[in-house]
Amino acid sequence: MTPVSEITVAVSGWLDTLDEPQRVRATFPFEADERYVWEYTPGTRQGVALGEMRPDQRAGAHAIVASALSARTAGEVGAIMALETVLGGLERSDGRAGWVRRDPDLYWFAVFGTPGSASPWSWRVGGHHVAVHVTVLGDRVIGATPSFLGANPAVVPSGPTAGTRTLTGEEALARTLLSELTPAERRAAVIDGVAPADILTGTGREADLRSVPMGIRHADLGPARRASLERLIRHYVGRMRPEVADEAWARIVAGGIGDTTFAWAGSDAPGRGHYYAVHGTTFVIEYDNTQNGANHIHAVWRDLRDDWGTDLLGAHLAAAHSPG
């Protein structure tokens, strides 16, 4: 079965389990403005929440995630959702009133368009620290971004799961690259001793690049450091299942990887606030870990031309409606 076939079967199977009121809340026209809405803070989303689902419906929702994402990332999404219980317990122990909003059932699934049709369609899951969007046209996944994952706590500080770490690669691979830089490369890459308080690209329909720092170019790194930067980029691209990730990586390379920059801000000591950005000609990656004693990760990958499949969808429509 092809990747799109597996995704289509999973999404269609989940929709088939919904009753009529649920289906009304879960489905939207592909052209709806709601398709472009995303957030990573706590709060209500449009769609059907896990807490509103029967066990078979919840299993179907998790099957959608497993069908479209890599095994690693599907596991991370589940771990992020489970962290809500841990975070709620920590906040309750600290006497914080907001702990009641920490709920692993508050993740909403929505579908735009008709799965399996000749027209484009997409699905979305959103909630605290999870914003995943996948767009399909024909037999291809044409959009895999915006892709946001976060973790709070990034490392569980106490309790029965103390020491459990979520989203390890985003930090570890960047620290490896930072540690490998020559002194001259490091001077170009480290742009500020203080990290920004959060990611800078925002949650708009298009990534806001005005404040995203530029650091050292891929082309100006030594061979080993270029390879390390590529591994970091591929870690984010690898959130999708391998066939889709390989195609996304090929598009990044085709867009010219030499001008891609890596910038670091903040401390290089673990446990202290830090941030990095990888800015390419066709994509941007941001990572921030400054909140809650630098134990709170935000990590986003955006395609500057193709969030929500915009670029490839536009090319398809132009070809479909061209003369002759």
BABA-610612 format. One record per residue (C-alpha): z, y, x; residue in one letter. Coordinates in steps of 0.2 Angstrom, whole numbers, plus 5000, padded with zeros to 4 digits. Last residue first. Layout:
N
ZYXa;...
***
This chain:
324
487951154977g;488851314977p;490651304982s;491951254969h;492551094976a;492451154994a;493451314990a;494751214980l;495051084994h;495251225007a;496451304996g;497451144994l;497451115012l;498151295016d;499451295001t;500151125004g;501851184998w;502051265015d;500351255023d;499951405034r;501651445042l;502251275040d;504151275039r;505451175047w;507351215044v;508951165052a;510651235046h;512151155054i;514051185051h;515351135065n;515151295075a;516951345070g;516551345052n;514951435054q;513951455070t;512651315070n;510951375068d;509251285069y;507551365066e;505851285067i;504251385064v;502451325061f;500551365064t;500551475080t;502151405085g;503951475085h;505351355090v;506951445086a;508751415093y;510551455088y;512251435095h;514051455090g;515351365101r;515851185099g;514651125113p;514451255127a;512751335128d;513351485119s;512351605109g;510451615107a;509051505112w;507151535111a;505751405113f;503951465111t;502351385106t;500851475114d;500351305123g;500351215106i;498651265100g;498251235082g;497551065085a;499251015092v;500151065076i;498850985066r;499050825075a;500850835073w;500650845054a;499550695054e;500750595064d;502150645053a;501250585037v;500950415044e;502650405051p;503650445035r;504150625035m;505750695045r;504750655060g;503950835060v;505750895064y;505950765078h;504150795084r;504650975088i;506150925099l;505050785107r;503750915111e;505051035119l;505650885130s;503850855135a;503551035140r;505151025150r;504550875160a;502850955163p;503551125169g;503651265156l;502451415155d;501251325143a;502651295131h;503051475131r;504751545134i;505651635121g;505151725105m;506451775092p;506351765073v;506751935066s;505151975058r;504651795054l;505051795036d;504451625030a;503351625014e;503851584997r;505551655001g;507051555008t;507551655023g;506651655040t;508251715049l;509351555050i;511151605050d;512551705058a;511351755073p;511951685090a;512651795103v;512251785121g;510451835117d;508651785123i;508951625132v;507151555135a;506551675148a;508051675159r;508151485157r;506351465163e;506851565179a;508451465181p;507451295179t;507651225161l;508251045160e;509951085152s;509051185138l;507851045134l;509350915133t;510251045122r;508751055110a;508650865109l;510550845106a;510650985092e;509250935080e;509450745085g;511250735078t;510950775060l;512650705054t;514150655065r;515550545060t;517050575071g;518350565058a;517750445043t;519450395037p;520150575039g;519850705051s;518550825060p;516950755052v;515650815064v;514250925056a;515550975043p;514551035034n;512750975038a;511051055034g;509350995030l;507851105026f;505951055024s;504851185017p;503751095020t;502850925018a;501250975011g;499550895010i;500150715008v;498450625006r;497650504994d;497150634981g;498150784983l;500050774986v;501450894989t;503150854996v;504650974995h;506350935002v;507851065001a;509550985005v;511051085012h;511851104995h;510551044982g;508651014981g;507450874978v;505650914975r;504050824969w;502250874970s;500550864961w;498750914965p;497450854953s;496550684953a;498050614944s;499350484952g;500850594949p;500550724936t;501050914940g;502650974947f;504150844948v;505950894949a;507550814956f;509250894957w;510650864969y;512450904962l;513050724961d;513750734979p;514950864972d;515751004982r;515951134968r;517751094966v;518251144983w;517951334979g;519851364977a;520151344995r;521951284999g;521551215016d;521851035010s;520651064995r;519351135008e;519450975018l;519350865003g;517850954996g;516950945013l;517150755014v;516550734996t;515050854999e;514750755015l;514050615004a;512550715000m;512250755019i;512350565022a;511050515009g;509850645016v;510250585034e;509750405028g;508150465021a;507850555037t;508050405048r;507050295037a;505650425037s;505350525021l;504150495007a;504550324999s;506450335004a;506650494995v;505750434979i;506850274980a;508350384980h;507850454963a;507450274956g;509150214961a;509850364952r;508850324937q;509450144937d;511250194938p;511050324924r;510650504928m;511550664924e;512550664940g;511050644950l;510450804944a;508850824933v;507750974937g;508051164940q;509451194952r;511251244951t;512251314965g;512851274983p;511751354997t;510151275003y;508951364992e;507151334985w;505951404972v;504051394976y;503751254962r;504751364950e;503151484950d;502351354939a;500551304944e;500951114946f;501551124928p;503451074927f;504350904924t;506250864926a;506950964912r;505750894899v;505950724906r;507750734904q;507650784886p;506350644883e;507350504891d;506950464909l;506550294916t;504650324917d;504950474927l;505750364941w;504350244941g;503050384942s;503950454957v;504150284966a;502350224962v;501650394968t;502650394984i;502050214988e;500250254983s;500350414994v;500950315009p;499650175007t;500050005000m;
***
